[in-house]
Amino acid sequence: MEILFVLIPLGVTLVAIAAGVLIWAVKSGQYDDLESIGRRMPDDEP
């Protein structure tokens, strides 16, 4: 039962960190242009 006092705050902290990283990535423009990378890939045809 005592382990819950460690695991619950640890889980909440990890979720908060993951949410912060996701929000930072969206605000910094990481997901703005998902289509151009597909156009820049070289063709496999010789």
N, C-alpha and C positions, 0 to 999 in steps of 0.2 A: 504494500500500500504506500510505503514511503517513496517508492520509485516514481509514483505519479507526480510527486512534488518536483521532480527533476524533469520528467519526460514532457509534461504539459507545457511548462515555460520554454523548454527547448524546442518543442514542435511549433509553438506560437512564434518564437524567434525566427526559426527557419522559414516559416511561411511569410513572415514580414520581410525578411531579406529577399526571398524569391519575388514577392510582389514589388518590392522596391527596384530590383534589377529589371523586371518586366516594364515597369513604368518608366524607368530611365531609358530603356531601349526604345520604347515607343516615342518618347519625347525627343530623343536624339536623332530620330529618323531612320532607325535600322530597318523598319518595315515599310518604308514609303514606296519603294520601287522594287517589287518582286518579279516583274516581268523582264527587265532588261538583262538580267543575268542569263536567262535562257536564250536570249538573242545573241549574247556575246560568246556562248559556248561554241567551240569549233565543230564543224560537221565531221562525222565519222567516215563519210564517204571519201574514197581516194581521189 
